[in-house]
Amino acid sequence: MNHRGRHRRRRRGAALRGVLAGTALALTAAATLISASQAQVAENPGALKPLTSPADTGPLRLREHLVPGRTLDRLAAGMGRPVGVDAVLRGADHALREAGDCSSDDRASLPVAPAAARAYCWDPADTASGAWRPASVTTSGDAGDDGVWGTHRVVLAGWTHRTGTGRPAERGLARVAFVDADDPAHLAYRWVLLVVPAHGGRDYRPLASGISGMVWYANKLLVTTRAGSADALYVYDLDRIQRTTVDGPAIGRVPGGWSADGYRYVLPAVGSYRFASGRCAASGPPCPGALAVDRGTAPDSLVAAEWTAPGGDQHTRLWRYAFSTDPARAGLLATDAAGRANPVEAYRTRATGVRGVLSYRKAGADRPSWYVGRLPGSQDGHGGLWRQDTDGAQGARCGSDTSHRCWARDAGSLSYWQATGEVWSVSDRMLFALPLAGLDRSLG
């Protein structure tokens, strides 16, 4: 099937634009009081510093490693014909609830300013124990210009299992919630476990790594991996989702079929990107954290933020790679003859603890602005949201003490849905969206 033709064809936008109607949620209890002591935690990160020297840009170079086609074909032959996103959505077995039906604890995790226009809490079975945490979000608005995949509006949310909690079989796993967002009042989702082919496609293993960043572009899903991993990014093909056949605790091939700790679907990796100069380190390649798509560049680009400790001394690097324009490489990064992806732009910011990044150029502007959502230095409570460029930074303020700790609690990545004008993100308990125009107003 021609994926570029499918996800780029124009559709009537009335249903998409309609979701922006209405006023911001009345989240009275959610707008928690911000103390004066909290106000001093988040400092202005200042202007972005361009990084242009080879010493600065060289460590950002990636090398592409694709899984051999015969490996993927062998896995598919053993597990059965792969399925796509539609099949997963048809089996959605969990429901998201609108903010009014969520607990006060859930709503308290939402941004204080700017307020969310729409917000949803997850099935309580997925949040009650605290063993799993959402940290990343991407949408069919990232995947294609028209914002739909096939006939559906889709949100993907990446969750990571906290080490040291819950059942031993789950520890360190990564899963994705495939959310059917066709009806804004009734969102439903199904889990898919991320895995990596093993033994030449005769088996698979879990992706035992955190996924703080995630981007859906064309038919590919790119996710970050935990600091210290040899692979900076893993690549998944959303047309290669596989069904499991055994409902058991094991992950991989088992007597009688294929198991994934009770998950009905697994998504095997089709490739990865590694830093050419080695594993991430403070003085070398960055540990990638947040990811986003920028459709305002030519070609479209992948933007990334470095994972740094909140309140630490290590300033964060922000950079971008171009996506390939070769139809045979849909969703992959542009590479040279040696299979290397070079950064096309890079900056350093004084911000630390960045967990969300977005790059967007408004009409008439000569350059994009970079939006960063950051955790507080104490790693407790609400974080800050800033818009930066090479001239300076502006941050949202809230409360009588004009604190900058106004963003979501334990906020995750940012994703801009161009067809609707919305920015999507996650807190530690909720999925939410707000107009980019409203976000800009809150930033002055």
C-alpha distance (Angstrom), angle and dihedral (degrees) to the residues before:
residue distance angle dihedral
M1 . . .
N2 3.84 . .
H3 3.81 101.2 .
R4 3.78 96.3 -175.2
G5 3.78 90.5 54.1
R6 3.77 90.9 47.4
H7 3.75 100.9 50.0
R8 3.79 97.7 35.1
R9 3.76 100.6 50.4
R10 3.75 113.5 111.7
R11 3.77 121.2 -111.3
R12 3.74 131.8 -173.8
G13 3.77 106.7 -79.2
A14 3.78 102.2 -155.3
A15 3.80 94.3 101.0
L16 3.79 91.3 47.5
R17 3.79 95.3 49.0
G18 3.77 91.5 45.4
V19 3.77 93.1 69.0
L20 3.81 90.0 68.0
A21 3.80 91.8 63.4
G22 3.78 119.8 104.7
T23 3.77 135.0 47.9
A24 3.77 130.3 -73.9
L25 3.78 116.5 -78.3
A26 3.77 116.9 -87.6
L27 3.76 96.5 -123.1
T28 3.78 100.4 166.6
A29 3.75 98.1 159.9
A30 3.78 91.7 38.7
A31 3.80 94.0 63.7
T32 3.78 93.2 80.0
L33 3.78 120.2 -164.2
I34 3.79 111.7 -96.8
S35 3.80 113.5 -144.7
A36 3.79 126.1 -138.4
S37 3.78 90.6 -114.4
Q38 3.80 89.9 57.2
A39 3.80 90.7 50.6
Q40 3.78 90.7 65.8
V41 3.82 94.3 55.6
A42 3.80 99.6 74.5
E43 3.80 114.5 59.2
N44 3.78 126.8 -169.8
P45 3.83 106.7 -88.9
G46 3.80 91.3 -150.1
A47 3.78 128.1 -152.7
L48 3.79 124.7 -16.7
K49 3.81 115.1 -104.9
P50 3.84 112.5 -141.6
L51 3.80 115.5 -128.3
T52 3.79 110.4 -148.6
S53 3.80 109.4 144.9
P54 3.83 119.7 100.4
A55 3.80 88.1 -119.6
D56 3.81 88.9 60.9
T57 3.81 100.8 37.7
G58 3.81 98.8 37.0
P59 3.83 94.8 73.1
L60 3.84 88.8 55.9
R61 3.82 93.6 62.3
L62 3.81 114.6 116.1
R63 3.79 130.7 -156.7
E64 3.80 118.7 -145.5
H65 3.81 122.0 -130.5
L66 3.82 116.3 -175.8
V67 3.80 123.4 -166.4
P68 3.83 108.4 -116.1
G69 3.78 113.4 -100.7
R70 3.80 91.1 -126.5
T71 3.82 89.3 59.0
L72 3.80 92.5 53.7
D73 3.79 91.8 43.8
R74 3.81 91.7 51.3
L75 3.81 90.9 51.5
A76 3.81 91.4 48.7
A77 3.80 90.9 48.0
G78 3.79 90.0 54.2
M79 3.81 97.8 42.8
G80 3.78 100.4 34.9
R81 3.76 134.7 -108.0
P82 3.84 112.2 -27.3
V83 3.80 119.3 -114.5
G84 3.79 132.3 -147.4
V85 3.78 138.6 -129.5
D86 3.83 93.5 -79.8
A87 3.80 92.1 61.8
V88 3.80 91.4 52.7
L89 3.82 92.8 48.3
R90 3.81 91.9 50.0
G91 3.78 87.9 59.3
A92 3.83 95.9 48.0
D93 3.82 105.4 150.3
H94 3.83 103.2 171.4
A95 3.81 128.0 68.4
L96 3.79 130.8 -146.7
R97 3.81 115.9 -143.4
E98 3.79 125.4 -141.6
A99 3.80 117.2 -110.4
G100 3.80 94.9 -100.3
D101 3.81 89.6 62.3
C102 3.80 94.5 46.9
S103 3.79 127.4 96.1
S104 3.79 122.6 -97.7
D105 3.82 88.6 -112.1
D106 3.79 89.7 56.3
R107 3.81 93.5 48.6
A108 3.80 91.9 45.9
S109 3.81 88.4 67.2
L110 3.83 92.6 62.7
P111 3.82 123.8 99.0
V112 3.79 116.4 -80.7
A113 3.82 91.4 -153.9
P114 2.92 128.8 43.1
A115 3.79 90.6 28.5
A116 3.78 120.5 -135.8
A117 3.81 115.4 -105.1
R118 3.81 91.7 -156.2
A119 3.78 129.3 14.6
Y120 3.78 137.2 175.0
C121 3.79 136.0 -170.8
W122 3.77 123.1 -144.0
D123 3.78 129.6 -116.0
P124 3.84 104.1 -70.1
A125 3.80 89.1 -127.1
D126 3.81 87.8 67.3
T127 3.81 97.3 49.4
A128 3.82 105.9 29.2
S129 3.81 97.8 89.9
G130 3.79 97.8 38.5
A131 3.80 89.2 -136.2
W132 3.81 92.6 121.7
R133 3.81 125.1 49.9
P134 3.83 130.2 -167.7
A135 3.79 113.5 -136.2
S136 3.80 109.2 154.9
V137 3.78 139.1 47.3
T138 3.79 136.9 -176.4
T139 3.80 132.6 164.4
S140 3.77 145.0 -156.8
G141 3.81 82.7 -97.8
D142 3.80 86.3 71.9
A143 3.79 92.3 44.6
G144 3.80 97.7 59.0
D145 3.80 144.3 1.2
D146 3.81 95.5 -106.7
G147 3.80 95.0 51.5
V148 3.80 97.3 -125.1
W149 3.78 133.7 100.2
G150 3.77 109.6 -146.6
T151 3.80 98.9 -42.5
H152 3.81 98.3 -28.7
R153 3.77 140.0 90.1
V154 3.79 104.3 -139.8
V155 3.80 137.0 -172.0
L156 3.81 120.9 -164.6
A157 3.79 119.5 -160.5
G158 3.80 121.9 -170.5
W159 3.80 119.0 -144.1
T160 3.79 129.2 -170.5
H161 3.79 126.6 -158.3
R162 3.77 113.7 -124.8
T163 3.78 112.9 -120.8
G164 3.79 115.5 -118.6
T165 3.82 94.9 28.0
G166 3.77 136.0 90.1
R167 3.78 126.9 3.3
P168 3.83 115.3 -9.9
A169 3.82 90.9 -125.9
E170 3.81 90.3 61.5
R171 3.78 100.2 46.9
G172 3.78 114.7 124.3
L173 3.81 95.3 0.0
A174 3.81 124.3 142.0
R175 3.80 124.7 -143.8
V176 3.79 137.2 173.0
A177 3.80 128.0 -139.0
F178 3.83 109.3 -140.7
V179 3.81 102.3 -152.4
D180 3.81 122.6 -161.4
A181 3.82 101.4 -143.7
D182 3.82 98.9 173.5
D183 3.81 91.6 113.6
P184 3.84 110.3 42.4
A185 3.82 90.2 -156.6
H186 3.79 95.1 52.5
L187 3.79 115.4 40.4
A188 3.80 117.6 174.9
Y189 3.79 131.5 -178.9
R190 3.79 147.0 -169.9
W191 3.81 129.3 -155.4
V192 3.81 124.4 -118.1
L193 3.82 120.2 -172.9
L194 3.82 118.3 -137.5
V195 3.81 114.1 -129.7
V196 3.81 140.3 168.8
P197 3.84 124.2 -132.6
A198 3.80 113.7 -110.7
H199 3.80 136.9 -168.3
G200 3.78 94.2 19.1
G201 3.81 93.4 -53.3
R202 3.79 96.2 -48.3
D203 3.80 90.1 111.3
Y204 3.82 142.5 0.2
R205 3.80 135.5 -136.3
P206 3.80 129.9 -153.4
L207 3.79 121.2 -94.3
A208 3.78 93.5 -115.1
S209 3.79 96.9 -166.6
G210 3.76 142.1 94.8
I211 3.81 117.2 -98.6
S212 3.79 107.0 -152.7
G213 3.81 92.5 159.2
M214 3.79 131.2 40.9
V215 3.81 134.3 171.2
W216 3.81 131.5 -176.2
Y217 3.79 112.2 -154.9
A218 3.82 123.2 165.3
N219 3.82 104.0 -35.5
K220 3.81 94.4 -31.4
L221 3.78 131.2 96.8
L222 3.83 115.6 -156.8
V223 3.81 118.5 -165.3
T224 3.78 133.8 -178.7
T225 3.79 122.0 -124.1
R226 3.77 132.0 -140.5
A227 3.79 119.2 -76.7
G228 3.79 111.4 -85.3
S229 3.80 96.2 31.5
A230 3.80 116.4 130.4
D231 3.81 89.0 -132.0
A232 3.81 114.7 67.4
L233 3.82 93.9 -170.7
Y234 3.78 134.2 15.7
V235 3.81 121.1 -151.0
Y236 3.81 124.7 -145.3
D237 3.81 130.6 -172.7
L238 3.80 111.9 -137.6
D239 3.80 90.7 -154.0
R240 3.82 89.8 61.9
I241 3.80 101.4 64.3
Q242 3.81 108.8 142.7
R243 3.81 130.7 -151.9
T244 3.79 119.8 -130.1
T245 3.80 120.6 -136.4
V246 3.82 104.7 -162.2
D247 3.82 124.1 61.4
G248 3.78 100.7 -146.7
P249 3.82 142.5 117.8
A250 3.81 96.2 -101.8
I251 3.81 123.0 94.9
G252 3.79 115.2 -141.0
R253 3.78 136.4 15.0
V254 3.80 114.2 -8.9
P255 3.81 134.8 170.1
G256 3.77 105.2 -68.1
G257 3.81 98.6 19.4
W258 3.79 143.1 -51.3
S259 3.81 128.5 -25.2
A260 3.81 135.4 -171.0
D261 3.81 107.8 -179.5
G262 3.79 91.0 -80.8
Y263 3.81 97.8 -45.5
R264 3.80 115.4 133.5
Y265 3.81 94.6 -149.0
V266 3.80 136.6 39.0
L267 3.81 129.0 -170.2
P268 3.84 113.5 -149.2
A269 3.82 119.6 -150.7
V270 3.80 117.2 -111.4
G271 3.79 96.9 -167.8
S272 3.78 148.6 -23.4
Y273 3.80 142.7 -141.5
R274 3.80 123.1 -131.3
F275 3.77 129.1 -171.7
A276 3.79 107.6 -103.0
S277 3.82 92.1 -137.3
G278 3.80 96.8 51.4
R279 3.78 140.1 -94.7
C280 3.78 121.0 -13.5
A281 3.81 118.0 -82.8
A282 3.79 137.9 161.8
S283 3.80 92.0 -105.6
G284 3.80 96.9 36.8
P285 3.81 137.0 27.3
P286 3.81 113.3 1.5
C287 3.78 123.2 -113.9
P288 3.83 100.0 -117.3
G289 3.79 116.3 -129.1
A290 3.80 122.4 159.3
L291 3.82 122.3 30.0
A292 3.81 134.3 -170.2
V293 3.81 141.7 166.9
D294 3.81 121.3 -114.0
R295 3.82 111.5 -159.6
G296 3.80 92.3 177.6
T297 3.81 94.2 78.4
A298 3.80 128.3 78.6
P299 2.96 106.1 -97.7
D300 3.80 103.9 19.2
S301 3.78 111.9 -99.6
L302 3.79 143.3 -149.7
V303 3.82 113.2 -127.6
A304 3.78 122.4 -159.4
A305 3.79 140.2 -173.8
E306 3.78 127.3 -153.1
W307 3.80 120.0 -112.7
T308 3.82 107.7 -118.9
A309 3.79 133.2 162.2
P310 3.83 115.7 -94.5
G311 3.78 111.2 -106.8
G312 3.82 92.5 8.3
D313 3.78 130.8 131.7
Q314 3.82 96.8 -111.3
H315 3.80 111.3 97.4
T316 3.80 117.1 -142.8
R317 3.80 126.8 -108.5
L318 3.82 120.1 -141.5
W319 3.80 120.5 -166.2
R320 3.81 146.1 151.0
Y321 3.81 142.0 -138.7
A322 3.80 126.7 -157.7
F323 3.79 119.2 -116.5
S324 3.79 117.2 -125.1
T325 3.81 117.2 -98.5
D326 3.82 92.3 -157.6
P327 3.84 108.0 112.7
A328 3.80 88.9 -144.4
R329 3.83 88.9 59.2
A330 3.79 99.6 46.0
G331 3.80 111.0 168.0
L332 3.81 95.5 11.2
L333 3.79 126.7 111.1
A334 3.80 122.4 -99.6
T335 3.81 108.3 -98.7
D336 3.79 137.0 -176.3
A337 3.80 125.9 -122.0
A338 3.81 89.9 -79.7
G339 3.81 92.7 54.7
R340 3.79 94.6 -105.9
A341 3.81 124.5 143.2
N342 3.80 111.0 -149.8
P343 3.81 124.3 -159.8
V344 3.80 113.8 -109.4
E345 3.82 95.8 -163.5
A346 3.81 134.9 11.7
Y347 3.81 139.1 178.7
R348 3.76 141.2 174.1
T349 3.79 122.4 -134.8
R350 3.79 129.7 -169.3
A351 3.81 87.8 -131.1
T352 3.80 116.6 111.5
G353 3.78 131.6 -167.1
V354 3.83 92.5 35.5
R355 3.81 109.4 178.1
G356 3.80 99.8 163.2
V357 3.80 130.7 42.4
L358 3.79 134.1 179.2
S359 3.79 133.6 171.4
Y360 3.80 119.2 -159.9
R361 3.79 134.6 160.9
K362 3.77 115.5 -151.8
A363 3.80 120.5 -141.6
G364 3.80 110.4 -78.3
A365 3.80 94.2 15.3
D366 3.79 117.6 126.1
R367 3.80 93.6 -145.0
P368 3.80 139.3 16.7
S369 3.76 126.3 -97.2
W370 3.79 119.9 -129.6
Y371 3.80 118.3 -136.7
V372 3.80 118.1 -159.1
G373 3.79 127.8 -172.4
R374 3.80 111.0 -160.0
L375 3.77 138.6 -173.3
P376 3.82 119.3 -121.1
G377 3.77 118.3 -102.0
S378 3.79 90.6 -110.3
Q379 3.83 89.8 53.7
D380 3.79 86.7 -134.0
G381 3.79 127.2 110.1
H382 3.78 131.3 -11.2
G383 3.78 122.4 -2.4
G384 3.80 133.3 -151.5
L385 3.80 134.3 -97.7
W386 3.81 120.5 -149.5
R387 3.79 137.6 178.8
Q388 3.80 113.5 -147.2
D389 3.78 141.0 -177.3
T390 3.79 134.9 156.5
D391 3.83 90.6 -76.2
G392 3.80 99.8 54.6
A393 3.80 146.7 -71.4
Q394 3.80 138.4 -81.9
G395 3.80 124.1 -161.7
A396 3.79 135.3 -166.1
R397 3.80 114.0 -106.1
C398 3.79 130.5 -156.0
G399 3.78 140.9 170.1
S400 3.77 130.7 35.2
D401 3.80 91.0 -72.6
T402 3.84 92.0 55.4
S403 3.78 92.2 -121.4
H404 3.80 119.4 -178.9
R405 3.81 91.3 -144.1
C406 3.78 92.7 101.2
W407 3.79 104.4 116.6
A408 3.80 126.4 93.9
R409 3.78 123.1 -62.0
D410 3.82 111.2 -98.5
A411 3.80 86.8 -7.5
G412 3.79 121.2 -161.7
S413 3.78 135.8 -158.3
L414 3.82 128.3 -32.0
S415 3.81 125.8 -127.0
Y416 3.81 125.7 -174.4
W417 3.83 116.6 -147.5
Q418 3.79 101.6 -155.2
A419 3.82 96.6 -168.0
T420 3.82 92.4 57.5
G421 3.81 101.6 27.4
E422 3.81 90.9 -124.1
V423 3.78 131.9 137.6
W424 3.82 114.5 -146.9
S425 3.78 125.6 -158.2
V426 3.79 142.8 151.2
S427 3.77 135.2 -125.8
D428 3.78 121.5 -159.7
R429 3.83 88.5 -85.5
M430 3.80 110.1 19.4
L431 3.80 146.1 48.5
F432 3.81 113.8 -138.0
A433 3.81 145.4 169.4
L434 3.79 136.6 -160.1
P435 3.82 134.7 174.7
L436 3.79 114.7 -90.9
A437 3.83 87.1 -135.1
G438 3.81 89.8 59.5
L439 3.77 91.2 47.3
D440 3.81 90.0 52.5
R441 3.82 91.4 49.8
S442 3.79 90.6 54.0
L443 3.80 88.9 53.2
G444 3.78 93.5 54.0
